Each structure stands twice: as C-alpha cells, then as structure tokens.
C-alpha cells in the first residue's frame, strides 16, 4: 500500500490534521469481545479483519491519521498468552499493515504506530498513575524491542502516547533518537500536571531537544483539561501540538462499566486549534460520529475555524 505523498510534519506545518478516535470502543461496537488483558491487541491474532474494519470506519469519518492497535501489544504481554517472540514480532508488524490497508490507495492518510506506556502492559490502570518503581534505563529496555519492531514495519510516525510521567518520556525519547523515525509525545494529564504530578511545562520541555519529535501534547485526558494543556505545550516547545482527549467518562473497575456521560464536544476543535493544536482527534469512547463532526468543524471555510 502506498505511503502518504508528504511527511506528516510537513502537513502539520501547513495546517490542521484530523486524528482518529478510540479503537477499542469502535471494536466493541462491531461486536468484538475485549475482555482480555491484551485488550484490542488480542484481535491482531484472533480477528485482524475487525481491526481493519475499525480503521476503515475512521477513514470514512474523515480521519487522516490512523493509530495502530499496538497500544497494549508487548512481547511480555504476548508471552503471557503463550505467543513466542517471532510471532509477537509478526503481530506488531501486522498492526501497521492493517492500518495501511484501511487507507487503501490514498496518499493523504498517515499511519501512526502506537507505543503505549509500561502501565498498559500491566492492565491495571498503571498508565494513569506512572512511577512504576522502574528506572529510566529499565523502562528503556522494556520499550526498545517493540519500538524497533514497529519502526521496521514502516509506519509514518510513532505515537508515544498516554505517557504518565517524565521518567517514561525520557526513556522513550532516548530510543526514538536512534530509530530514524519521527514521533509525537503525548502525555495523559490531570489538571495542569502529568498523572504522576509533574508540571506540564517540565514534561513538555523534555522533548525540546529531540529532533525526531514532530509534535507534543496530551491524550486520554478529560476534555476539560485539554485546552490549557494545549496552551502550555504551545508556549513551552516550538513544535506543533497534538491533542486527543477521551470522552470524559470514568471507568468503574468494580462494576466493569463506564460512569457519567460523554463531554467530548467536537465543536471544541477550533478552540484547540487556536490554542496551538495542529493534530486533533479523540481517544477512548470517542467514535467515528464524533470524529466526523470534528473534521467538519475544522474544515476550511468553517465560520468558527480560526
């Protein structure tokens, strides 16, 4: 499948680019069972056609960047399911191929290989706490093999996403510098700090000297926290800003269900753009309908765009 006709960094320099939404919620809407520690990554082995269909739904909604199903895909997680290293590498590569296939023959869609945090592998909500008790060097050893495998699969960019603290960000950036692959760095935040409590200015500044980083920002946070985070990122680092909050609902671990209603408002897209965001989409519980509305709100000629 052909890659885009220009780098994503160039597209961001020229204007706004729409990201996709939550992959897991779209898979659930397609009838997939995600009740597994591997979450959507399980379907890389069991039902890859469902992943491609979910990506396709976002293409039809107007998304121009597709994030792969590798967020929770790790060698350690696959090993716990009896999947050996060679097969795990093939599944990581498949995550990129499925997103590329969903783009069909279009050259205006980019594939972002998702690199989820260490806490995603734990499958216990650790990505919303950070500070796992591991050193930067230990986190680097954990992330490096799959990041190398994903980079070799040929995505357009690596999505270093839902990062809860600066230690993990430092580990990820050390690896990116040697991969020859552009990346964005996106924290999950609460208020004006990372989930581990570091000030956002400090967190964003870590990426300032890494040339491979084409955007910094936030994802999987409450939409209410997004605008201020975008403003902080734009004021701190001379890079385009990425923002893709979740629906604002909260997960009830005991009830195994979501609580509260969605507060993700696609009409906020232009406000995020004015604050400095160039790569805009949604995360958990934000579906194709909302991405379609977001794309319309950001389309050229919209009265409230700028």
TARAKA-V70012 format. One record per residue. N is the residue number from 1. PHI is phi in whole degrees, 0 to 359 (none if undefined). OMEGA is omega in degrees with one decimal (* if undefined). BURIAL is b if it has 9 or more other C-alpha atoms within 8 Angstrom, else e. Layout:
# TARAKA-V70012
N:PHI:OMEGA:BURIAL  N:PHI:OMEGA:BURIAL
This chain:
# TARAKA-V70012
1:none:-177.5:e  2:290:174.1:e  3:275:179.2:b  4:302:-177.4:b  5:284:179.2:e  6:211:179.0:e  7:295:177.1:e  8:299:179.3:b  9:303:178.5:e  10:293:178.9:e  11:298:179.3:b  12:292:177.5:b  13:291:-176.2:e  14:266:-178.3:e  15:171:-176.8:e  16:270:178.4:b  17:234:-176.0:b  18:268:174.0:b  19:275:173.4:b  20:279:178.5:b  21:245:-177.1:b  22:290:179.6:b  23:284:-175.0:b  24:296:-179.5:b  25:293:177.3:b  26:291:176.5:b  27:297:177.5:b  28:297:178.7:b  29:295:177.0:e  30:277:177.2:e  31:95:-178.3:e  32:279:176.0:e  33:269:-178.5:e  34:251:-178.9:b  35:281:-174.9:e  36:207:-180.0:e  37:298:178.5:e  38:278:176.5:b  39:57:-176.4:b  40:292:-179.9:b  41:297:178.5:b  42:301:-176.7:b  43:288:173.9:b  44:302:177.8:b  45:267:-168.7:e  46:268:-176.7:e  47:205:-177.4:e  48:301:179.7:b  49:297:177.6:e  50:291:178.1:b  51:294:178.1:b  52:298:178.6:b  53:296:178.5:b  54:294:175.8:b  55:301:-178.7:b  56:298:178.2:b  57:299:179.6:b  58:283:173.7:b  59:300:179.6:b  60:295:179.5:e  61:281:178.4:b  62:112:177.8:b  63:291:178.3:b  64:244:171.8:b  65:231:179.3:b  66:252:179.3:b  67:267:-173.2:b  68:290:-177.7:b  69:272:-176.2:b  70:262:-177.4:b  71:308:-177.1:b  72:252:-178.2:b  73:266:179.4:b  74:225:177.1:b  75:299:-179.6:b  76:293:179.0:e  77:295:177.6:b  78:294:-179.5:b  79:299:178.8:b  80:295:176.7:e  81:263:179.9:e  82:82:-179.7:e  83:263:-177.5:b  84:288:-173.2:e  85:296:-178.9:e  86:296:178.9:e  87:292:178.1:e  88:298:177.2:b  89:298:178.5:b  90:296:179.3:e  91:290:176.1:b  92:299:177.9:b  93:296:179.7:b  94:298:-179.5:b  95:301:178.2:b  96:288:-178.4:b  97:298:-178.8:b  98:293:177.6:b  99:293:178.7:b  100:296:179.6:b  101:296:179.5:b  102:294:177.7:b  103:285:-179.0:b  104:55:-176.4:e  105:256:-178.6:e  106:277:-179.9:e  107:252:179.1:e  108:244:179.6:e  109:232:-178.7:b  110:253:177.4:b  111:251:178.3:b  112:250:178.9:b  113:281:-176.1:b  114:286:171.9:b  115:243:179.5:b  116:284:-178.2:b  117:285:177.8:b  118:305:-178.2:b  119:298:178.0:b  120:295:177.7:b  121:295:180.0:b  122:293:179.5:e  123:56:178.9:b  124:229:-178.2:e  125:80:-177.6:b  126:298:179.2:b  127:291:177.3:b  128:259:175.2:b  129:235:-176.9:b  130:70:178.1:b  131:49:-173.5:e  132:280:-174.0:e  133:87:178.1:e  134:252:176.8:e  135:282:175.8:e  136:300:179.9:b  137:296:178.4:e  138:294:177.2:e  139:294:177.1:b  140:297:179.0:b  141:295:178.0:e  142:293:-172.0:e  143:280:-169.2:b  144:303:-175.2:b  145:301:-177.9:e  146:285:176.3:b  147:296:176.5:b  148:295:179.5:b  149:296:179.4:b  150:294:179.5:b  151:298:179.5:b  152:293:179.4:e  153:283:173.2:b  154:85:172.3:e  155:288:177.4:b  156:273:-175.9:b  157:198:171.8:b  158:261:176.5:b  159:260:176.0:b  160:276:-164.1:b  161:238:178.8:b  162:56:-179.6:b  163:280:-172.9:b  164:269:-178.2:b  165:204:-172.7:b  166:287:176.6:b  167:299:-179.7:b  168:292:177.2:b  169:300:179.7:b  170:298:179.2:b  171:298:-179.3:b  172:297:-177.9:b  173:289:175.3:b  174:301:-177.8:b  175:287:-176.5:b  176:302:-176.0:b  177:302:-177.3:b  178:258:-174.4:e  179:267:-176.4:e  180:67:-175.9:e  181:228:176.6:b  182:294:-177.8:b  183:210:164.3:b  184:244:179.8:b  185:245:-174.3:b  186:227:179.3:b  187:270:163.3:b  188:264:-168.6:b  189:229:171.7:b  190:226:-176.3:b  191:69:-176.3:e  192:250:-178.9:b  193:219:171.4:b  194:294:179.1:b  195:297:177.4:b  196:274:173.7:b  197:99:179.1:e  198:279:176.9:b  199:301:-176.7:b  200:295:177.6:b  201:302:178.4:b  202:297:-177.5:e  203:294:-178.9:b  204:290:-176.3:b  205:297:179.9:b  206:302:-176.9:b  207:273:-170.1:b  208:298:-175.1:b  209:260:179.2:e  210:263:-173.2:e  211:296:-178.5:e  212:290:-177.8:b  213:281:-177.3:b  214:261:178.8:b  215:199:174.2:b  216:229:178.8:b  217:170:-173.3:b  218:222:172.5:b  219:208:179.6:b  220:46:174.9:b  221:235:175.8:b  222:296:178.0:b  223:306:179.7:b  224:294:-180.0:e  225:268:-169.7:b  226:289:-173.0:b  227:298:-179.6:b  228:295:177.8:e  229:296:177.3:b  230:298:179.6:b  231:300:-179.4:b  232:294:179.1:b  233:298:-178.6:b  234:296:-178.9:b  235:278:-172.7:e  236:261:-174.1:b  237:233:-179.4:b  238:277:178.1:e  239:219:170.0:e  240:301:-178.1:b  241:251:175.8:b  242:250:177.7:b  243:214:173.2:b  244:209:-179.7:b  245:288:175.0:b  246:274:-175.5:b  247:285:-175.2:b  248:91:175.5:b  249:284:179.4:b  250:241:-178.4:e  251:269:176.4:e  252:268:-175.0:b  253:297:-178.1:e  254:289:-179.1:e  255:278:-176.6:e  256:54:-177.4:e  257:206:179.0:e  258:272:179.5:e  259:239:179.7:e  260:83:179.7:e  261:266:178.9:e  262:292:175.4:e  263:242:176.0:e  264:288:-177.2:b  265:244:179.7:e  266:303:179.5:b  267:293:176.8:b  268:284:-178.1:e  269:309:179.2:b  270:299:177.8:b  271:293:176.4:b  272:296:178.0:b  273:296:178.6:b  274:298:-179.6:e  275:283:176.5:b  276:128:-177.6:b  277:285:176.6:b  278:238:179.7:b  279:236:-166.2:b  280:229:177.8:b  281:196:-178.6:b  282:224:179.8:b  283:239:-172.8:b  284:307:175.3:b  285:72:172.6:b  286:254:-171.7:b  287:254:-178.1:b  288:303:179.1:b  289:299:179.1:e  290:288:176.7:b  291:293:176.5:b  292:299:178.3:b  293:294:177.8:b  294:297:179.5:b  295:300:178.5:b  296:294:-178.2:e  297:293:-177.9:b  298:259:-176.7:b  299:291:177.0:e  300:305:177.9:e  301:93:177.2:e  302:292:-174.6:b  303:300:-174.9:e  304:258:-173.2:e  305:292:-172.1:b  306:258:*:e
